């Protein structure tokens, strides 16, 4: 999948459409039920997605204007906003997710070409502005799965799954808690290595299943391990 933020807008639009179709079918009982994220209902996840879009708008505005604008006012404000919005009904949640996504799209459209070269301050540190569209796409696709409303990692587009997999593996490379392993996907034609491959187990399966397993969105039932044995135990994805 391309890293060009403008070329990624099409994939984001399609991901948003899939998400909105799912949300439009949720009832009041559905949104108040548990998501895959511990302690969060589906309404918490949807509110987070909306406020995340607004946070990314802040970062895009920062890149465009040169003004230092944080993604969120504070970690506590972020948590309070999510809790405050989680008591709403499905119609309000759907409207919030839709409108916040539109605000993000408008902020992307307003970006001058040279503004994509800026560095912005996310809640986890500095990030290239050119990565913000990818960051939003990742949020939409992963949290769509977290809704536990019928959308699964197997439904991720292959290009998205492969990019997510590469990103997670890159993060594991700098994590001393990550076990050594070789990951094979794309019909076993592609391979990624974590740590020292000498004697490391090889885990094979579809890219979406590998990405889901490494991000805690799947147990790896469709993955195989050679030599035969349990799957490695990767650290929690953050």
C-alpha positions in Angstrom: 0.0 0.0 0.0 1.3 3.4 -0.9 2.6 5.9 1.7 1.3 8.9 -0.3 -1.4 10.5 1.9 -3.4 11.7 -1.1 -3.4 8.3 -2.7 -4.6 6.8 0.6 -7.7 8.9 0.7 -9.5 6.5 -1.6 -8.8 3.6 0.7 -9.9 5.7 3.7 -13.2 6.6 2.0 -13.9 3.0 1.4 -13.1 2.0 5.0 -15.3 4.8 6.3 -18.2 3.6 4.1 -17.8 0.1 5.4 -17.7 1.4 9.0 -20.8 3.6 8.5 -22.7 0.7 7.0 -22.0 -1.4 10.1 -22.9 1.4 12.5 -26.1 2.2 10.7 -27.3 -1.3 11.6 -26.7 -1.1 15.3 -29.5 -0.8 17.9 -29.5 0.9 21.3 -28.8 -2.5 22.8 -26.0 -3.1 20.4 -24.1 0.1 21.1 -24.4 -0.4 24.9 -22.9 -3.9 24.6 -19.3 -4.9 25.1 -16.7 -4.4 22.4 -13.5 -6.4 22.0 -11.7 -3.7 24.0 -11.7 -4.4 27.8 -14.0 -2.0 29.7 -15.3 -0.4 26.5 -18.8 -0.7 25.0 -19.3 -0.3 21.3 -20.4 3.3 22.1 -17.0 3.9 23.7 -15.2 2.6 20.5 -17.4 4.8 18.2 -16.9 7.9 20.4 -13.1 7.2 20.4 -13.2 7.0 16.6 -15.0 10.3 16.3 -12.7 12.1 18.7 -9.7 10.5 17.1 -10.8 12.1 13.8 -11.0 15.5 15.5 -7.6 14.9 17.0 -6.1 14.2 13.6 -7.8 17.4 12.3 -5.9 19.3 15.0 -2.6 17.7 13.8 -3.4 18.5 10.1 -4.2 22.1 11.1 -0.9 22.3 13.0 1.0 21.1 9.9 -0.8 23.5 7.7 -0.5 26.6 9.9 2.8 25.9 11.7 1.1 26.5 15.0 1.7 23.9 17.8 -1.6 22.3 18.3 -1.8 19.1 20.3 -3.8 16.1 19.2 -5.8 16.2 22.4 -6.0 18.9 25.1 -4.7 16.3 27.6 -4.8 12.5 28.2 -7.5 13.2 30.8 -9.6 15.3 28.4 -9.4 12.5 25.8 -10.6 9.9 28.3 -13.4 12.3 29.6 -14.6 13.0 26.1 -14.9 9.2 25.3 -16.7 8.5 28.6 -19.1 11.5 28.0 -20.0 10.4 24.5 -20.4 6.7 25.3 -23.9 7.1 26.8 -25.4 8.3 23.5 -27.8 6.3 21.3 -27.0 4.8 17.9 -28.3 7.7 15.8 -26.2 10.3 17.6 -23.1 8.0 17.4 -23.6 7.4 13.7 -23.9 11.1 13.1 -20.8 11.9 15.1 -18.7 9.3 13.4 -19.9 10.5 9.9 -19.4 14.2 10.6 -16.0 13.9 12.3 -14.9 11.8 9.3 -16.1 14.6 7.0 -14.1 17.1 9.1 -11.0 15.0 8.7 -11.5 14.8 4.9 -11.9 18.6 4.7 -8.7 19.1 6.7 -6.8 16.8 4.3 -8.2 18.7 1.3 -7.0 22.0 2.8 -3.4 20.8 3.1 -0.9 22.6 0.8 1.6 20.2 -0.7 4.5 21.5 1.3 2.6 21.1 4.6 2.8 17.3 4.3 6.6 17.6 5.1 5.9 19.0 8.6 6.3 17.1 11.8 3.5 17.1 14.3 3.2 16.0 17.9 0.9 13.0 18.4 0.0 11.7 21.9 2.9 9.2 21.5 5.5 11.6 20.1 6.5 13.3 16.9 5.1 12.0 13.6 5.5 13.0 10.0 2.3 14.8 8.8 2.4 12.6 5.7 1.6 9.6 7.9 -1.7 11.1 9.2 -3.9 9.7 6.5 -2.4 6.2 7.1 -2.9 6.7 10.9 -6.5 7.5 10.4 -7.1 4.5 8.0 -5.4 2.2 10.6 -7.7 3.5 13.3 -10.8 3.0 11.3 -9.9 -0.5 10.1 -8.7 -1.8 13.4 -11.5 -0.3 15.6 -14.1 -1.5 13.1 -13.0 -5.0 14.1 -13.1 -4.0 17.8 -16.8 -3.3 17.4 -17.4 -7.1 17.3 -20.2 -6.4 14.9 -19.5 -8.7 12.1 -16.4 -7.1 10.6 -13.3 -9.3 11.0 -9.6 -9.1 10.1 -10.3 -11.4 7.2 -12.4 -8.5 5.8 -9.4 -6.1 5.8 -8.2 -5.3 2.2 -5.0 -7.2 1.5 -3.0 -4.1 0.9 -4.0 -2.7 4.3 -3.3 -5.9 6.1 0.2 -6.2 4.6 1.1 -2.6 5.5 -0.2 -3.0 9.0 1.8 -6.2 9.3 5.0 -4.5 8.1 4.4 -1.7 10.6 3.9 -4.0 13.5 6.9 -6.0 12.7 9.0 -2.8 12.4 7.9 -1.9 15.9 8.8 -5.3 17.2 12.3 -5.0 15.9 13.1 -2.5 18.6 11.3 -4.3 21.4 13.5 -6.6 23.6 10.4 -8.5 24.7 9.6 -9.6 21.2 10.3 -13.3 20.5 12.4 -14.2 17.5 10.3 -15.5 14.6 9.9 -15.6 10.9 6.5 -14.6 9.4 5.5 -16.0 6.0 2.5 -14.7 4.1 1.2 -14.0 0.6 1.1 -17.7 -0.2 4.4 -18.1 1.7 6.0 -16.0 -1.0 6.8 -13.1 1.4 8.7 -13.2 4.6 9.3 -10.9 7.6 11.9 -11.5 10.3 11.8 -10.5 14.0 15.0 -11.0 15.8 17.6 -13.7 15.0 16.0 -16.1 12.5 18.5 -18.8 13.4 16.4 -21.5 15.1 13.4 -19.3 15.3 9.9 -20.7 14.6 8.3 -19.9 11.3 4.7 -18.7 11.4 2.8 -18.9 8.2 -0.7 -17.7 7.2 -2.6 -14.9 5.4 -1.4 -11.4 6.1 -4.7 -10.3 7.7 -4.5 -13.3 10.1 -0.8 -12.5 11.0 -1.6 -8.8 11.5 -4.7 -9.7 13.6 -2.7 -12.0 15.8 0.2 -9.6 16.4 -2.2 -6.7 17.2 -4.3 -8.8 19.6 -7.3 -9.0 17.2 -7.1 -12.7 16.6 -5.9 -15.9 18.3 -4.1 -17.2 15.2 -6.3 -20.2 14.6 -5.5 -20.2 10.9 -1.7 -19.8 11.4 0.8 -22.7 11.3 4.1 -23.0 13.1 7.2 -24.8 12.1 8.6 -26.7 13.9 5.3 -27.9 15.3 4.5 -26.1 18.6 2.6 -23.2 20.1 2.6 -19.8 18.6 5.2 -17.4 19.9 4.0 -14.9 22.5 4.4 -11.4 21.1 4.2 -8.4 23.4 1.0 -6.3 23.5 0.6 -4.0 20.5 0.2 -0.4 21.5 
